[in-house]
Amino acid sequence: MSTVADDSLLDDPARLGEADVDGLLRAGAMAGAQVRATSEAAAGAGIGRLAGSRPRAVVLLTRPGLGPAVSRLLAELLLPACPVPLVVTDVVPPWVGALDVVIAHTDDPGDRQLAEDVDRAGRRGAGVVLTAPSEGPVAAAAAGNAMLITPRLVVRPGFGFAKAYTSGLLALRELDLLRFDVDMLADELDREAERDHPQHESFVNPAKTLALRLAEHSPLLWGLDHVATAVGRHAVQVLGTHTDLVCDVAGYLQASSRTALHRAAVRATSERDIFADPDSFDGPAALPPRVLLLAVRAQPDDPVRRQAHETLPAADLIAPAEEITADEPTRAAVLALRFELAALYLGLAAGTTGGTGRYAPASA
């Protein structure tokens, strides 16, 4: 059963500040600053050397932590029109050579597998773009073999989504595979952080509102397009980092094939059981589902969105395109940041994140 959140804490800035002893909300709100620092660091690392080249293949590495969600999001932004093969993998393929480009991120300076992969890819002449700590085996392997991007802005492990994402976007832009506006990305992330500021009450704070919608539910994060589904994978990562909620993420068409779960979602969004006892405890399954439909690329007349709305009429829809005017990479990042801050708010309210927290670990 999920830990019960103290909802009142979210609209009490003093208590919220006391709970956030490690400054996690401030760390999350630095996403825009991460974008600017990463852009500067990438230029210094020589990412411009990729300009004008068309790789044989782009390899997106999915090392533990933020890597899998970032790599999948980058891939979905490129698809289905990418003119070169994309490979999303946790290790560098044995065929990688001088015509290929490898993009990777890690918070672990001692990731031995990544260090070996970076060294091998570099020795074979592949272009390697890596965001990683500046010291340790990974950085040592990158010396002379990779463009190592280490922004001067220090970010605690697990909070570097904007750094990893921006690094990948910049590499893909230099390869002329994707277009995005780095200044727009940074500015919109700053605006989202301001909207989600701890001083703003929950009814005008999108991240707090989202946290309250997720509290004491089993979130079903179902994407109406592939980019949104990829952002949902990042949402699952941050919710699992800061809360004890168990989530499901899938594209809506895939989710509709999960018959029993989809049936439960339909019931949850179309009717209310007046005989249900909210204080009863029947184990983890007692948590009611909360359906969130996510859209980055889908348009209002999209058939998948129409089908989802007809089947799940009361489901929440989160669609940044209805709130901001920005390119797809920026809309995806704004959605990712909102989930990150919502996870932090919910974790602080439940005592599942924030250093000391409100709950001590069970004794052995």
KARAGI-V444388 format. One record per residue. RES is the residue in one letter. D_CENTER is the distance of its C-alpha to the mean C-alpha in Angstrom with 1 decimal. Layout:
res = (RES/RES)
d_center = (D_CENTER/D_CENTER)
//
This chain:
res = (M/S/T/V/A/D/D/S/L/L/D/D/P/A/R/L/G/E/A/D/V/D/G/L/L/R/A/G/A/M/A/G/A/Q/V/R/A/T/S/E/A/A/A/G/A/G/I/G/R/L/A/G/S/R/P/R/A/V/V/L/L/T/R/P/G/L/G/P/A/V/S/R/L/L/A/E/L/L/L/P/A/C/P/V/P/L/V/V/T/D/V/V/P/P/W/V/G/A/L/D/V/V/I/A/H/T/D/D/P/G/D/R/Q/L/A/E/D/V/D/R/A/G/R/R/G/A/G/V/V/L/T/A/P/S/E/G/P/V/A/A/A/A/A/G/N/A/M/L/I/T/P/R/L/V/V/R/P/G/F/G/F/A/K/A/Y/T/S/G/L/L/A/L/R/E/L/D/L/L/R/F/D/V/D/M/L/A/D/E/L/D/R/E/A/E/R/D/H/P/Q/H/E/S/F/V/N/P/A/K/T/L/A/L/R/L/A/E/H/S/P/L/L/W/G/L/D/H/V/A/T/A/V/G/R/H/A/V/Q/V/L/G/T/H/T/D/L/V/C/D/V/A/G/Y/L/Q/A/S/S/R/T/A/L/H/R/A/A/V/R/A/T/S/E/R/D/I/F/A/D/P/D/S/F/D/G/P/A/A/L/P/P/R/V/L/L/L/A/V/R/A/Q/P/D/D/P/V/R/R/Q/A/H/E/T/L/P/A/A/D/L/I/A/P/A/E/E/I/T/A/D/E/P/T/R/A/A/V/L/A/L/R/F/E/L/A/A/L/Y/L/G/L/A/A/G/T/T/G/G/T/G/R/Y/A/P/A/S/A)
d_center = (24.5/21.7/22.8/24.1/22.5/24.9/24.0/26.6/24.9/22.2/25.0/27.0/25.8/28.2/27.2/23.5/24.3/26.4/23.7/21.1/23.4/20.8/19.5/15.9/15.6/17.1/14.8/11.7/13.9/14.6/11.7/14.5/16.7/14.4/14.5/18.3/18.9/17.0/19.0/22.2/21.6/20.9/24.2/25.9/24.8/26.4/23.6/26.2/28.1/25.9/27.3/29.8/29.0/28.0/26.6/27.8/24.3/20.8/19.4/15.6/15.6/13.2/14.4/13.4/10.5/7.4/9.7/9.5/6.1/6.8/10.3/10.1/8.4/11.2/13.6/13.2/13.7/16.8/18.2/20.8/22.7/21.9/25.4/24.7/23.5/19.9/19.5/16.3/17.7/17.6/20.9/22.7/25.1/28.8/29.7/27.5/29.9/30.8/29.6/26.0/22.9/20.4/17.0/15.4/13.5/14.4/14.8/17.9/20.9/23.0/21.1/24.4/23.2/21.0/24.0/26.3/24.2/24.0/27.7/28.7/26.8/28.1/31.6/31.6/30.8/27.3/25.2/22.5/19.7/18.2/16.2/17.5/19.8/23.2/25.2/25.5/26.1/23.1/24.2/27.8/27.1/25.5/28.6/30.4/28.2/24.9/23.5/21.9/19.7/19.9/19.4/21.9/19.5/18.9/15.5/15.5/13.8/10.3/9.8/9.8/6.4/8.8/11.5/10.4/9.2/12.4/14.5/13.7/14.4/17.5/18.8/18.4/20.1/22.9/23.5/23.9/21.4/19.1/19.8/17.9/19.1/17.7/19.7/18.4/14.7/15.7/18.0/15.7/13.1/16.3/17.5/14.5/14.9/18.6/18.3/16.4/19.0/20.5/23.8/23.0/24.0/21.9/23.6/22.6/19.2/16.4/14.1/17.2/18.2/15.1/15.5/19.1/18.5/16.5/19.0/21.3/20.0/18.4/15.3/15.5/12.5/14.3/13.4/16.4/15.4/13.7/11.1/10.2/10.3/7.9/5.2/6.9/6.4/2.9/5.2/7.9/7.0/7.1/9.9/11.6/11.5/13.1/14.9/17.0/16.0/16.1/13.9/14.4/12.2/14.2/15.6/18.3/21.1/20.1/19.7/23.1/24.6/23.8/27.0/27.2/23.7/23.9/27.3/26.1/23.5/26.4/28.5/25.9/25.5/29.2/31.3/31.8/33.8/36.4/37.6/34.4/34.6/31.4/32.8/33.4/31.6/31.5/28.8/25.1/26.0/27.3/23.9/23.9/21.1/19.1/18.0/15.3/15.6/12.8/14.1/13.2/16.0/18.5/21.6/23.6/26.2/23.9/25.7/22.6/21.7/25.4/25.7/22.8/24.4/27.8/26.8/24.6/26.2/24.9/21.2/18.8/17.4/14.5/15.2/14.4/17.3/19.7/18.9/18.6/20.2/17.9/17.1/14.4/12.1/12.5/12.1/8.7/7.7/9.6/8.2/4.6/7.1/9.3/7.6/7.2/10.8/11.9/11.1/13.1/15.8/16.2/16.3/18.9/20.8/21.1/21.7/19.2/17.6/19.2/21.6/24.8/23.5/26.0/26.6/28.2/27.4/30.0/33.0/33.9)
//
